[in-house]
Amino acid sequence: MIFKGCAIRLVTPFSDTNEVDFDKLEKLLDKQLGLGAAAIIVGGNNGEFLTMSDEEISSLIDFVVKKVDKKIPVLAQTGFNDTRRSIILGIKANQSGVDALIFEPPYYNVGNEKGILSHYRSLAMTCDLPCYIFSDSEHSGSNLPIGLLAKLAAIDNIVGIIETSNDIEHIARMISSLPSNFDIISANDSIALAALSLGIKSLASSLINIVPNQVLDMYKHFESGKIEYAREIQINNFALIDALKLEVNPIPVKTAMNMMGIEVGDFRLPIGTMHPDRAAQLATILMDNNIKSY
């Protein structure tokens, strides 16, 4: 287990010219390192890596690792649908000093089971780092059955999965079917408390970008046995969690952060700005709940 607690699913700030804005990124990391989060996750749909070049991805990972400076673990996405590209990115991230690698499921050219196994095995063999599968069937169009996950878990340094599903039964079946040392991280804020109740020890949160203290307090209350307090926080945040699903990630998250005065810039096409009506819904929830910059 690389970390126990709540990890931040980092967004990538962009400048007015749509370049990675390292000044904004440094300010964002300064804020987030003081929150008490257990880890930082770089990439995934929050990080918009699919719109970035290999050079940009490697530079961003290197910058984050240096800035965090081993204060908390950094997990970085280097796995995409192109095996050769993913291997090169993984080698560079390893050299940067990340604590673990994250592999997205192959998308579009999904592959058969034999190909997927070979893909993941090839990525894992190129480094001696712990490696996680990022399961996001909604966006990748690729679902990893539990039987296939069991085969992946047998690969020495594939140590876990970051699961975005809100299907609590599926998570329960993973827990019962996969090795006890295979780390399951829940990455869906709407079922965070339910996942913890099943024995999950690690969360990867988008919501923590908006209300970090509440997310972290919910985890702390659960761990200390104050279940009613944890439940109250989970329930009270449902309106905000739903608002963060009004459009595809990371549009609502970055829009909310900008509204709060935490400047993270715009998006890269094909991701566009939030529809005005939905942005108004999001702004209303932020104002009604007195959510401000941290």
C-alpha atoms as an extended CHARMM CRD file, in Angstrom:
* protein
*
       294  EXT
         1         1  MET       CA              0.0000000000        0.0000000000        0.0000000000  PROA      1               0.0000000000
         2         2  ILE       CA              1.5890000000        3.2340000000       -1.2050000000  PROA      2               0.0000000000
         3         3  PHE       CA             -0.6420000000        5.4490000000        0.9020000000  PROA      3               0.0000000000
         4         4  LYS       CA             -3.5130000000        5.2630000000        3.3470000000  PROA      4               0.0000000000
         5         5  GLY       CA             -6.0270000000        8.1070000000        3.4070000000  PROA      5               0.0000000000
         6         6  CYS       CA             -7.2450000000       10.5950000000        0.8040000000  PROA      6               0.0000000000
         7         7  ALA       CA             -5.2520000000       11.4440000000       -2.3240000000  PROA      7               0.0000000000
         8         8  ILE       CA             -5.7770000000       14.5440000000       -4.4590000000  PROA      8               0.0000000000
         9         9  ARG       CA             -6.5540000000       13.9530000000       -8.1320000000  PROA      9               0.0000000000
        10        10  LEU       CA             -4.5270000000       16.8980000000       -9.3850000000  PROA      10              0.0000000000
        11        11  VAL       CA             -5.7780000000       19.1800000000      -12.1610000000  PROA      11              0.0000000000
        12        12  THR       CA             -3.3820000000       20.6910000000      -14.6890000000  PROA      12              0.0000000000
        13        13  PRO       CA             -3.3990000000       24.5210000000      -14.7940000000  PROA      13              0.0000000000
        14        14  PHE       CA             -3.0980000000       26.0910000000      -18.2340000000  PROA      14              0.0000000000
        15        15  SER       CA             -2.0010000000       29.5980000000      -19.1840000000  PROA      15              0.0000000000
        16        16  ASP       CA             -3.8810000000       32.0800000000      -21.3640000000  PROA      16              0.0000000000
        17        17  THR       CA             -1.9610000000       30.6440000000      -24.3340000000  PROA      17              0.0000000000
        18        18  ASN       CA             -3.0340000000       27.1060000000      -23.3580000000  PROA      18              0.0000000000
        19        19  GLU       CA              0.4140000000       25.9770000000      -22.2200000000  PROA      19              0.0000000000
        20        20  VAL       CA              1.0220000000       24.1410000000      -18.9380000000  PROA      20              0.0000000000
        21        21  ASP       CA              1.2640000000       26.9650000000      -16.4000000000  PROA      21              0.0000000000
        22        22  PHE       CA              4.0080000000       25.9230000000      -13.9980000000  PROA      22              0.0000000000
        23        23  ASP       CA              3.6370000000       29.0830000000      -11.9020000000  PROA      23              0.0000000000
        24        24  LYS       CA             -0.0290000000       28.2920000000      -11.2540000000  PROA      24              0.0000000000
        25        25  LEU       CA              0.8800000000       24.6580000000      -10.6820000000  PROA      25              0.0000000000
        26        26  GLU       CA              3.4520000000       25.6160000000       -8.0410000000  PROA      26              0.0000000000
        27        27  LYS       CA              0.9180000000       27.8020000000       -6.2230000000  PROA      27              0.0000000000
        28        28  LEU       CA             -1.6590000000       25.0230000000       -6.3750000000  PROA      28              0.0000000000
        29        29  LEU       CA              0.7800000000       22.4650000000       -4.9790000000  PROA      29              0.0000000000
        30        30  ASP       CA              1.7790000000       24.8860000000       -2.1890000000  PROA      30              0.0000000000
        31        31  LYS       CA             -1.8790000000       25.0250000000       -1.1750000000  PROA      31              0.0000000000
        32        32  GLN       CA             -2.4570000000       21.3220000000       -1.4470000000  PROA      32              0.0000000000
        33        33  LEU       CA              0.6740000000       20.2160000000        0.3850000000  PROA      33              0.0000000000
        34        34  GLY       CA             -0.5950000000       22.0050000000        3.4760000000  PROA      34              0.0000000000
        35        35  LEU       CA             -3.9600000000       20.2730000000        3.5010000000  PROA      35              0.0000000000
        36        36  GLY       CA             -2.9520000000       16.9420000000        4.9910000000  PROA      36              0.0000000000
        37        37  ALA       CA             -3.7600000000       14.7820000000        1.9680000000  PROA      37              0.0000000000
        38        38  ALA       CA             -2.0710000000       11.3900000000        1.8290000000  PROA      38              0.0000000000
        39        39  ALA       CA             -0.8480000000       11.4900000000       -1.7950000000  PROA      39              0.0000000000
        40        40  ILE       CA             -1.0640000000       13.3120000000       -5.1130000000  PROA      40              0.0000000000
        41        41  ILE       CA             -2.2650000000       11.6220000000       -8.2880000000  PROA      41              0.0000000000
        42        42  VAL       CA             -0.9810000000       13.2030000000      -11.5020000000  PROA      42              0.0000000000
        43        43  GLY       CA             -2.7720000000       12.5160000000      -14.7840000000  PROA      43              0.0000000000
        44        44  GLY       CA             -6.0240000000       10.7240000000      -15.4540000000  PROA      44              0.0000000000
        45        45  ASN       CA             -8.9800000000       12.6800000000      -16.7810000000  PROA      45              0.0000000000
        46        46  ASN       CA             -8.4900000000       15.3350000000      -14.0770000000  PROA      46              0.0000000000
        47        47  GLY       CA             -4.9820000000       16.0350000000      -15.3750000000  PROA      47              0.0000000000
        48        48  GLU       CA             -5.9570000000       16.1930000000      -19.0830000000  PROA      48              0.0000000000
        49        49  PHE       CA             -2.9440000000       14.0720000000      -20.0810000000  PROA      49              0.0000000000
        50        50  LEU       CA             -4.7490000000       12.8720000000      -23.2080000000  PROA      50              0.0000000000
        51        51  THR       CA             -4.3950000000       16.3860000000      -24.6470000000  PROA      51              0.0000000000
        52        52  MET       CA             -0.6930000000       16.6920000000      -23.7920000000  PROA      52              0.0000000000
        53        53  SER       CA              2.4990000000       15.7180000000      -25.5910000000  PROA      53              0.0000000000
        54        54  ASP       CA              4.9510000000       13.2270000000      -24.0950000000  PROA      54              0.0000000000
        55        55  GLU       CA              7.3930000000       16.0470000000      -23.3850000000  PROA      55              0.0000000000
        56        56  GLU       CA              4.7150000000       18.0210000000      -21.5200000000  PROA      56              0.0000000000
        57        57  ILE       CA              3.6730000000       14.9680000000      -19.4980000000  PROA      57              0.0000000000
        58        58  SER       CA              7.2570000000       14.1440000000      -18.4870000000  PROA      58              0.0000000000
        59        59  SER       CA              8.0050000000       17.7900000000      -17.6310000000  PROA      59              0.0000000000
        60        60  LEU       CA              4.8690000000       18.0610000000      -15.5020000000  PROA      60              0.0000000000
        61        61  ILE       CA              5.5870000000       14.8190000000      -13.6360000000  PROA      61              0.0000000000
        62        62  ASP       CA              9.1770000000       15.9000000000      -13.0210000000  PROA      62              0.0000000000
        63        63  PHE       CA              8.0170000000       19.3100000000      -11.7390000000  PROA      63              0.0000000000
        64        64  VAL       CA              5.4660000000       17.8010000000       -9.3330000000  PROA      64              0.0000000000
        65        65  VAL       CA              7.9310000000       15.2430000000       -7.9710000000  PROA      65              0.0000000000
        66        66  LYS       CA             10.5540000000       17.9190000000       -7.3090000000  PROA      66              0.0000000000
        67        67  LYS       CA              8.0120000000       20.2680000000       -5.7060000000  PROA      67              0.0000000000
        68        68  VAL       CA              6.4890000000       17.5990000000       -3.4670000000  PROA      68              0.0000000000
        69        69  ASP       CA             10.0020000000       16.4720000000       -2.5000000000  PROA      69              0.0000000000
        70        70  LYS       CA              8.8920000000       13.1830000000       -0.8920000000  PROA      70              0.0000000000
        71        71  LYS       CA              6.5590000000       14.9280000000        1.5840000000  PROA      71              0.0000000000
        72        72  ILE       CA              3.7940000000       12.6340000000        0.3490000000  PROA      72              0.0000000000
        73        73  PRO       CA              3.7540000000        9.9850000000       -2.3960000000  PROA      73              0.0000000000
        74        74  VAL       CA              3.2540000000       11.0070000000       -6.0350000000  PROA      74              0.0000000000
        75        75  LEU       CA              1.4870000000        8.5640000000       -8.3470000000  PROA      75              0.0000000000
        76        76  ALA       CA              1.7400000000        9.4250000000      -12.0510000000  PROA      76              0.0000000000
        77        77  GLN       CA             -0.1650000000        8.2130000000      -15.0900000000  PROA      77              0.0000000000
        78        78  THR       CA              2.1720000000        6.8720000000      -17.7570000000  PROA      78              0.0000000000
        79        79  GLY       CA              0.0550000000        4.0800000000      -19.2440000000  PROA      79              0.0000000000
        80        80  PHE       CA             -1.9980000000        4.7900000000      -22.3630000000  PROA      80              0.0000000000
        81        81  ASN       CA             -3.2720000000        2.6360000000      -25.2250000000  PROA      81              0.0000000000
        82        82  ASP       CA              0.0880000000        2.6720000000      -27.0360000000  PROA      82              0.0000000000
        83        83  THR       CA              2.3640000000        0.1750000000      -25.3000000000  PROA      83              0.0000000000
        84        84  ARG       CA              5.6380000000        1.5400000000      -26.6620000000  PROA      84              0.0000000000
        85        85  ARG       CA              4.7470000000        5.1350000000      -25.7800000000  PROA      85              0.0000000000
        86        86  SER       CA              3.6770000000        4.0540000000      -22.2870000000  PROA      86              0.0000000000
        87        87  ILE       CA              6.9600000000        2.2450000000      -21.6750000000  PROA      87              0.0000000000
        88        88  ILE       CA              8.9910000000        5.3400000000      -22.5650000000  PROA      88              0.0000000000
        89        89  LEU       CA              6.8550000000        7.5810000000      -20.3480000000  PROA      89              0.0000000000
        90        90  GLY       CA              7.1480000000        5.0860000000      -17.4980000000  PROA      90              0.0000000000
        91        91  ILE       CA             10.9400000000        4.9770000000      -17.7560000000  PROA      91              0.0000000000
        92        92  LYS       CA             11.1160000000        8.7940000000      -17.6740000000  PROA      92              0.0000000000
        93        93  ALA       CA              8.7450000000        9.0040000000      -14.7000000000  PROA      93              0.0000000000
        94        94  ASN       CA             10.8250000000        6.3970000000      -12.8660000000  PROA      94              0.0000000000
        95        95  GLN       CA             13.9080000000        8.5200000000      -13.4610000000  PROA      95              0.0000000000
        96        96  SER       CA             12.0380000000       11.5670000000      -12.0970000000  PROA      96              0.0000000000
        97        97  GLY       CA             11.4770000000        9.7630000000       -8.8060000000  PROA      97              0.0000000000
        98        98  VAL       CA              7.7320000000        9.0710000000       -8.7120000000  PROA      98              0.0000000000
        99        99  ASP       CA              6.5040000000        6.6380000000       -6.0740000000  PROA      99              0.0000000000
       100       100  ALA       CA              4.1650000000        4.6470000000       -8.3290000000  PROA      100             0.0000000000
       101       101  LEU       CA              2.9200000000        4.4670000000      -11.9090000000  PROA      101             0.0000000000
       102       102  ILE       CA             -0.6910000000        4.4420000000      -13.1060000000  PROA      102             0.0000000000
       103       103  PHE       CA             -1.8110000000        2.6520000000      -16.2570000000  PROA      103             0.0000000000
       104       104  GLU       CA             -5.0670000000        3.6030000000      -17.9940000000  PROA      104             0.0000000000
       105       105  PRO       CA             -6.8820000000        0.7240000000      -19.7010000000  PROA      105             0.0000000000
       106       106  PRO       CA             -6.3010000000        0.6250000000      -23.4610000000  PROA      106             0.0000000000
       107       107  TYR       CA             -9.0210000000        2.6170000000      -25.2150000000  PROA      107             0.0000000000
       108       108  TYR       CA            -10.3710000000        2.5630000000      -28.7730000000  PROA      108             0.0000000000
       109       109  ASN       CA             -7.9470000000       -0.2280000000      -29.8130000000  PROA      109             0.0000000000
       110       110  VAL       CA             -9.0090000000       -2.1250000000      -26.7090000000  PROA      110             0.0000000000
       111       111  GLY       CA             -7.3570000000       -5.4520000000      -27.5120000000  PROA      111             0.0000000000
       112       112  ASN       CA             -8.2290000000       -8.9590000000      -26.4120000000  PROA      112             0.0000000000
       113       113  GLU       CA             -7.3670000000      -10.4900000000      -23.0390000000  PROA      113             0.0000000000
       114       114  LYS       CA             -4.0280000000      -11.8780000000      -24.2200000000  PROA      114             0.0000000000
       115       115  GLY       CA             -3.0310000000       -8.4950000000      -25.6480000000  PROA      115             0.0000000000
       116       116  ILE       CA             -4.1260000000       -6.5760000000      -22.5530000000  PROA      116             0.0000000000
       117       117  LEU       CA             -2.1860000000       -8.9070000000      -20.2740000000  PROA      117             0.0000000000
       118       118  SER       CA              0.9160000000       -8.5330000000      -22.4320000000  PROA      118             0.0000000000
       119       119  HSD       CA              0.4210000000       -4.7470000000      -22.5060000000  PROA      119             0.0000000000
       120       120  TYR       CA              0.3120000000       -4.4110000000      -18.7180000000  PROA      120             0.0000000000
       121       121  ARG       CA              3.0820000000       -6.9370000000      -18.1690000000  PROA      121             0.0000000000
       122       122  SER       CA              5.3320000000       -5.0300000000      -20.5690000000  PROA      122             0.0000000000
       123       123  LEU       CA              4.6610000000       -1.7310000000      -18.7840000000  PROA      123             0.0000000000
       124       124  ALA       CA              5.2840000000       -3.2050000000      -15.3440000000  PROA      124             0.0000000000
       125       125  MET       CA              8.4960000000       -5.0010000000      -16.3690000000  PROA      125             0.0000000000
       126       126  THR       CA             10.2160000000       -1.7920000000      -17.4810000000  PROA      126             0.0000000000
       127       127  CYS       CA             10.4990000000       -0.4260000000      -13.9360000000  PROA      127             0.0000000000
       128       128  ASP       CA             10.7880000000       -1.5960000000      -10.3530000000  PROA      128             0.0000000000
       129       129  LEU       CA              8.0170000000        0.7260000000       -9.1510000000  PROA      129             0.0000000000
       130       130  PRO       CA              4.6030000000       -0.2650000000       -7.7760000000  PROA      130             0.0000000000
       131       131  CYS       CA              2.0290000000       -0.0020000000      -10.5720000000  PROA      131             0.0000000000
       132       132  TYR       CA             -1.7200000000        0.6460000000      -10.4470000000  PROA      132             0.0000000000
       133       133  ILE       CA             -4.4380000000        0.0160000000      -13.0110000000  PROA      133             0.0000000000
       134       134  PHE       CA             -6.7670000000        2.9970000000      -13.4370000000  PROA      134             0.0000000000
       135       135  SER       CA            -10.2290000000        1.5430000000      -14.0790000000  PROA      135             0.0000000000
       136       136  ASP       CA            -12.4400000000        4.0860000000      -15.8500000000  PROA      136             0.0000000000
       137       137  SER       CA            -14.7980000000        2.1800000000      -18.1140000000  PROA      137             0.0000000000
       138       138  GLU       CA            -17.1230000000        5.1920000000      -18.5460000000  PROA      138             0.0000000000
       139       139  HSD       CA            -14.4460000000        7.1500000000      -20.4120000000  PROA      139             0.0000000000
       140       140  SER       CA            -12.1430000000        4.4440000000      -21.7620000000  PROA      140             0.0000000000
       141       141  GLY       CA            -14.8640000000        2.1020000000      -23.0130000000  PROA      141             0.0000000000
       142       142  SER       CA            -12.7700000000       -0.7360000000      -21.5990000000  PROA      142             0.0000000000
       143       143  ASN       CA            -13.9680000000       -2.8540000000      -18.6880000000  PROA      143             0.0000000000
       144       144  LEU       CA            -11.6070000000       -5.1380000000      -16.7890000000  PROA      144             0.0000000000
       145       145  PRO       CA            -13.4370000000       -8.2370000000      -15.4980000000  PROA      145             0.0000000000
       146       146  ILE       CA            -12.4510000000       -9.5260000000      -12.0770000000  PROA      146             0.0000000000
       147       147  GLY       CA            -10.9810000000      -12.6620000000      -13.6610000000  PROA      147             0.0000000000
       148       148  LEU       CA             -8.6300000000      -10.5370000000      -15.7460000000  PROA      148             0.0000000000
       149       149  LEU       CA             -7.7720000000       -8.3990000000      -12.7000000000  PROA      149             0.0000000000
       150       150  ALA       CA             -6.8010000000      -11.5760000000      -10.8480000000  PROA      150             0.0000000000
       151       151  LYS       CA             -4.3080000000      -12.3900000000      -13.6160000000  PROA      151             0.0000000000
       152       152  LEU       CA             -2.9430000000       -8.8290000000      -13.5040000000  PROA      152             0.0000000000
       153       153  ALA       CA             -2.6110000000       -9.0610000000       -9.7240000000  PROA      153             0.0000000000
       154       154  ALA       CA             -0.2670000000      -12.0100000000      -10.2290000000  PROA      154             0.0000000000
       155       155  ILE       CA              2.2480000000       -9.7120000000      -11.9530000000  PROA      155             0.0000000000
       156       156  ASP       CA              4.7740000000       -8.8460000000       -9.2430000000  PROA      156             0.0000000000
       157       157  ASN       CA              4.7080000000       -5.0570000000       -9.2190000000  PROA      157             0.0000000000
       158       158  ILE       CA              1.0830000000       -4.4960000000      -10.2680000000  PROA      158             0.0000000000
       159       159  VAL       CA             -0.0640000000       -3.8230000000       -6.7380000000  PROA      159             0.0000000000
       160       160  GLY       CA             -3.5670000000       -2.4080000000       -7.0620000000  PROA      160             0.0000000000
       161       161  ILE       CA             -6.3760000000       -0.6630000000       -8.8990000000  PROA      161             0.0000000000
       162       162  ILE       CA             -7.8140000000        2.8410000000       -8.7760000000  PROA      162             0.0000000000
       163       163  GLU       CA            -11.5190000000        2.1960000000       -9.3010000000  PROA      163             0.0000000000
       164       164  THR       CA            -13.8440000000        4.9880000000      -10.5180000000  PROA      164             0.0000000000
       165       165  SER       CA            -17.0240000000        2.8920000000      -10.5630000000  PROA      165             0.0000000000
       166       166  ASN       CA            -19.9350000000        3.7780000000       -8.2760000000  PROA      166             0.0000000000
       167       167  ASP       CA            -20.9840000000        0.1160000000       -8.2580000000  PROA      167             0.0000000000
       168       168  ILE       CA            -20.4410000000       -0.8280000000       -4.6320000000  PROA      168             0.0000000000
       169       169  GLU       CA            -21.3300000000       -4.4670000000       -5.3390000000  PROA      169             0.0000000000
       170       170  HSD       CA            -18.5550000000       -4.6390000000       -7.9390000000  PROA      170             0.0000000000
       171       171  ILE       CA            -16.0770000000       -3.2730000000       -5.3960000000  PROA      171             0.0000000000
       172       172  ALA       CA            -17.2550000000       -5.7770000000       -2.8030000000  PROA      172             0.0000000000
       173       173  ARG       CA            -16.7430000000       -8.6000000000       -5.2880000000  PROA      173             0.0000000000
       174       174  MET       CA            -13.2410000000       -7.3400000000       -6.0780000000  PROA      174             0.0000000000
       175       175  ILE       CA            -12.4040000000       -7.3580000000       -2.3880000000  PROA      175             0.0000000000
       176       176  SER       CA            -13.6780000000      -10.9150000000       -2.0060000000  PROA      176             0.0000000000
       177       177  SER       CA            -12.0760000000      -12.2490000000       -5.2010000000  PROA      177             0.0000000000
       178       178  LEU       CA             -8.6620000000      -10.5740000000       -5.4210000000  PROA      178             0.0000000000
       179       179  PRO       CA             -5.6060000000      -11.1910000000       -3.2040000000  PROA      179             0.0000000000
       180       180  SER       CA             -5.7800000000       -9.4460000000        0.1740000000  PROA      180             0.0000000000
       181       181  ASN       CA             -2.5820000000       -7.5190000000       -0.5730000000  PROA      181             0.0000000000
       182       182  PHE       CA             -3.9930000000       -6.1350000000       -3.8540000000  PROA      182             0.0000000000
       183       183  ASP       CA             -4.7030000000       -2.4890000000       -3.0780000000  PROA      183             0.0000000000
       184       184  ILE       CA             -8.1440000000       -1.1860000000       -4.1030000000  PROA      184             0.0000000000
       185       185  ILE       CA             -8.4230000000        2.6090000000       -4.1450000000  PROA      185             0.0000000000
       186       186  SER       CA            -11.8880000000        4.1130000000       -4.5640000000  PROA      186             0.0000000000
       187       187  ALA       CA            -11.9280000000        7.1370000000       -6.8910000000  PROA      187             0.0000000000
       188       188  ASN       CA            -15.6380000000        7.9480000000       -6.8170000000  PROA      188             0.0000000000
       189       189  ASP       CA            -16.6010000000       10.6050000000       -4.2670000000  PROA      189             0.0000000000
       190       190  SER       CA            -20.2660000000        9.6090000000       -4.2540000000  PROA      190             0.0000000000
       191       191  ILE       CA            -19.5100000000        6.2310000000       -2.6280000000  PROA      191             0.0000000000
       192       192  ALA       CA            -16.4680000000        7.2100000000       -0.5540000000  PROA      192             0.0000000000
       193       193  LEU       CA            -18.0500000000        6.3590000000        2.7900000000  PROA      193             0.0000000000
       194       194  ALA       CA            -19.5860000000        3.1360000000        1.4800000000  PROA      194             0.0000000000
       195       195  ALA       CA            -16.1850000000        2.0770000000        0.1380000000  PROA      195             0.0000000000
       196       196  LEU       CA            -14.5600000000        2.7650000000        3.5000000000  PROA      196             0.0000000000
       197       197  SER       CA            -17.2330000000        0.6590000000        5.1950000000  PROA      197             0.0000000000
       198       198  LEU       CA            -16.1600000000       -2.2920000000        3.0140000000  PROA      198             0.0000000000
       199       199  GLY       CA            -12.6120000000       -2.0020000000        4.2780000000  PROA      199             0.0000000000
       200       200  ILE       CA            -11.1140000000        0.2400000000        1.5900000000  PROA      200             0.0000000000
       201       201  LYS       CA             -8.2350000000        2.2140000000        3.1370000000  PROA      201             0.0000000000
       202       202  SER       CA             -7.4220000000        4.6800000000        0.3480000000  PROA      202             0.0000000000
       203       203  LEU       CA             -9.4840000000        7.2190000000       -1.5860000000  PROA      203             0.0000000000
       204       204  ALA       CA             -8.5940000000        9.2340000000       -4.7020000000  PROA      204             0.0000000000
       205       205  SER       CA            -10.7740000000       12.3200000000       -4.6400000000  PROA      205             0.0000000000
       206       206  SER       CA            -11.7700000000       15.0610000000       -7.0730000000  PROA      206             0.0000000000
       207       207  LEU       CA            -13.9880000000       16.6600000000       -4.4230000000  PROA      207             0.0000000000
       208       208  ILE       CA            -10.9300000000       17.3260000000       -2.2670000000  PROA      208             0.0000000000
       209       209  ASN       CA             -9.9390000000       20.0320000000       -4.7750000000  PROA      209             0.0000000000
       210       210  ILE       CA            -13.0570000000       21.9800000000       -3.7220000000  PROA      210             0.0000000000
       211       211  VAL       CA            -13.7420000000       21.1370000000       -0.0410000000  PROA      211             0.0000000000
       212       212  PRO       CA            -10.5170000000       19.5320000000        1.2140000000  PROA      212             0.0000000000
       213       213  ASN       CA            -11.2480000000       19.8830000000        4.9200000000  PROA      213             0.0000000000
       214       214  GLN       CA            -14.6050000000       18.1450000000        4.6070000000  PROA      214             0.0000000000
       215       215  VAL       CA            -13.2100000000       15.2240000000        2.6190000000  PROA      215             0.0000000000
       216       216  LEU       CA            -10.3240000000       14.7610000000        5.0260000000  PROA      216             0.0000000000
       217       217  ASP       CA            -12.5790000000       15.1540000000        8.0780000000  PROA      217             0.0000000000
       218       218  MET       CA            -14.9560000000       12.5010000000        6.7560000000  PROA      218             0.0000000000
       219       219  TYR       CA            -12.0690000000       10.0560000000        6.4920000000  PROA      219             0.0000000000
       220       220  LYS       CA            -10.7480000000       10.9570000000        9.9620000000  PROA      220             0.0000000000
       221       221  HSD       CA            -14.1960000000       10.6130000000       11.5630000000  PROA      221             0.0000000000
       222       222  PHE       CA            -14.6830000000        7.2150000000        9.9540000000  PROA      222             0.0000000000
       223       223  GLU       CA            -11.2640000000        6.0150000000       11.0990000000  PROA      223             0.0000000000
       224       224  SER       CA            -11.9410000000        7.1470000000       14.6740000000  PROA      224             0.0000000000
       225       225  GLY       CA            -15.3290000000        5.4290000000       14.7540000000  PROA      225             0.0000000000
       226       226  LYS       CA            -17.4310000000        8.6090000000       14.5480000000  PROA      226             0.0000000000
       227       227  ILE       CA            -19.5810000000        7.1820000000       11.7970000000  PROA      227             0.0000000000
       228       228  GLU       CA            -22.4900000000        9.6130000000       12.2530000000  PROA      228             0.0000000000
       229       229  TYR       CA            -20.2000000000       12.6170000000       11.6630000000  PROA      229             0.0000000000
       230       230  ALA       CA            -18.6720000000       10.9540000000        8.6100000000  PROA      230             0.0000000000
       231       231  ARG       CA            -22.1400000000       10.1340000000        7.2580000000  PROA      231             0.0000000000
       232       232  GLU       CA            -23.2950000000       13.7190000000        7.7550000000  PROA      232             0.0000000000
       233       233  ILE       CA            -20.3490000000       15.0590000000        5.7260000000  PROA      233             0.0000000000
       234       234  GLN       CA            -20.9580000000       12.5520000000        2.9230000000  PROA      234             0.0000000000
       235       235  ILE       CA            -24.6710000000       13.3540000000        2.7290000000  PROA      235             0.0000000000
       236       236  ASN       CA            -24.1770000000       17.1250000000        2.9230000000  PROA      236             0.0000000000
       237       237  ASN       CA            -21.7810000000       17.0120000000       -0.0360000000  PROA      237             0.0000000000
       238       238  PHE       CA            -24.0570000000       15.1110000000       -2.4190000000  PROA      238             0.0000000000
       239       239  ALA       CA            -25.3170000000       18.2720000000       -4.1370000000  PROA      239             0.0000000000
       240       240  LEU       CA            -21.7340000000       19.3630000000       -4.8340000000  PROA      240             0.0000000000
       241       241  ILE       CA            -20.6970000000       15.8590000000       -5.9020000000  PROA      241             0.0000000000
       242       242  ASP       CA            -23.6220000000       15.7640000000       -8.3370000000  PROA      242             0.0000000000
       243       243  ALA       CA            -22.6570000000       19.2220000000       -9.6480000000  PROA      243             0.0000000000
       244       244  LEU       CA            -19.1630000000       17.9280000000      -10.3990000000  PROA      244             0.0000000000
       245       245  LYS       CA            -20.8260000000       15.3950000000      -12.7230000000  PROA      245             0.0000000000
       246       246  LEU       CA            -22.7860000000       17.9740000000      -14.7310000000  PROA      246             0.0000000000
       247       247  GLU       CA            -20.1460000000       17.7510000000      -17.4420000000  PROA      247             0.0000000000
       248       248  VAL       CA            -17.1840000000       15.5390000000      -18.1880000000  PROA      248             0.0000000000
       249       249  ASN       CA            -14.1050000000       15.7610000000      -15.9390000000  PROA      249             0.0000000000
       250       250  PRO       CA            -12.3210000000       18.0370000000      -15.2640000000  PROA      250             0.0000000000
       251       251  ILE       CA            -14.6730000000       20.7790000000      -16.5290000000  PROA      251             0.0000000000
       252       252  PRO       CA            -16.7470000000       21.2130000000      -13.3420000000  PROA      252             0.0000000000
       253       253  VAL       CA            -13.7500000000       20.7730000000      -10.9910000000  PROA      253             0.0000000000
       254       254  LYS       CA            -11.5970000000       23.3970000000      -12.7110000000  PROA      254             0.0000000000
       255       255  THR       CA            -14.5810000000       25.7040000000      -13.1720000000  PROA      255             0.0000000000
       256       256  ALA       CA            -15.3780000000       25.5190000000       -9.4510000000  PROA      256             0.0000000000
       257       257  MET       CA            -11.7350000000       26.1470000000       -8.5260000000  PROA      257             0.0000000000
       258       258  ASN       CA            -11.6090000000       29.2100000000      -10.7710000000  PROA      258             0.0000000000
       259       259  MET       CA            -14.8620000000       30.4640000000       -9.2280000000  PROA      259             0.0000000000
       260       260  MET       CA            -13.2720000000       30.0830000000       -5.7910000000  PROA      260             0.0000000000
       261       261  GLY       CA            -10.2600000000       32.1540000000       -6.8200000000  PROA      261             0.0000000000
       262       262  ILE       CA             -7.9050000000       29.1740000000       -7.1730000000  PROA      262             0.0000000000
       263       263  GLU       CA             -6.6280000000       29.9270000000      -10.6590000000  PROA      263             0.0000000000
       264       264  VAL       CA             -6.1830000000       26.8460000000      -12.8220000000  PROA      264             0.0000000000
       265       265  GLY       CA             -6.9600000000       28.3370000000      -16.2240000000  PROA      265             0.0000000000
       266       266  ASP       CA             -8.9830000000       26.9440000000      -19.0840000000  PROA      266             0.0000000000
       267       267  PHE       CA             -9.0580000000       23.6000000000      -20.8980000000  PROA      267             0.0000000000
       268       268  ARG       CA             -7.5950000000       22.0270000000      -23.9920000000  PROA      268             0.0000000000
       269       269  LEU       CA             -9.7820000000       21.0450000000      -26.8950000000  PROA      269             0.0000000000
       270       270  PRO       CA            -11.7820000000       18.9460000000      -27.3430000000  PROA      270             0.0000000000
       271       271  ILE       CA            -12.6490000000       19.8710000000      -23.7460000000  PROA      271             0.0000000000
       272       272  GLY       CA            -14.4720000000       23.1960000000      -23.6970000000  PROA      272             0.0000000000
       273       273  THR       CA            -15.7460000000       25.6400000000      -21.1230000000  PROA      273             0.0000000000
       274       274  MET       CA            -18.7620000000       24.7300000000      -19.0160000000  PROA      274             0.0000000000
       275       275  HSD       CA            -22.2300000000       25.4560000000      -20.3680000000  PROA      275             0.0000000000
       276       276  PRO       CA            -23.4360000000       28.7520000000      -18.7780000000  PROA      276             0.0000000000
       277       277  ASP       CA            -26.5960000000       27.2230000000      -17.2810000000  PROA      277             0.0000000000
       278       278  ARG       CA            -24.6510000000       24.3810000000      -15.6640000000  PROA      278             0.0000000000
       279       279  ALA       CA            -21.9510000000       26.7890000000      -14.5100000000  PROA      279             0.0000000000
       280       280  ALA       CA            -24.6910000000       28.8460000000      -12.8500000000  PROA      280             0.0000000000
       281       281  GLN       CA            -25.9420000000       25.7160000000      -11.0540000000  PROA      281             0.0000000000
       282       282  LEU       CA            -22.4260000000       25.0390000000       -9.8130000000  PROA      282             0.0000000000
       283       283  ALA       CA            -21.9290000000       28.6570000000       -8.6990000000  PROA      283             0.0000000000
       284       284  THR       CA            -25.2100000000       28.5680000000       -6.7800000000  PROA      284             0.0000000000
       285       285  ILE       CA            -24.1300000000       25.4580000000       -4.8590000000  PROA      285             0.0000000000
       286       286  LEU       CA            -20.7770000000       27.0340000000       -4.0070000000  PROA      286             0.0000000000
       287       287  MET       CA            -22.4750000000       30.2000000000       -2.7580000000  PROA      287             0.0000000000
       288       288  ASP       CA            -25.2650000000       28.4100000000       -0.8730000000  PROA      288             0.0000000000
       289       289  ASN       CA            -22.6820000000       26.3160000000        0.9610000000  PROA      289             0.0000000000
       290       290  ASN       CA            -20.2950000000       29.2550000000        1.5030000000  PROA      290             0.0000000000
       291       291  ILE       CA            -17.4760000000       27.3860000000       -0.2400000000  PROA      291             0.0000000000
       292       292  LYS       CA            -14.4610000000       29.6460000000       -0.6480000000  PROA      292             0.0000000000
       293       293  SER       CA            -10.7760000000       29.4040000000       -1.4250000000  PROA      293             0.0000000000
       294       294  TYR       CA             -8.6340000000       27.4520000000        1.0090000000  PROA      294             0.0000000000
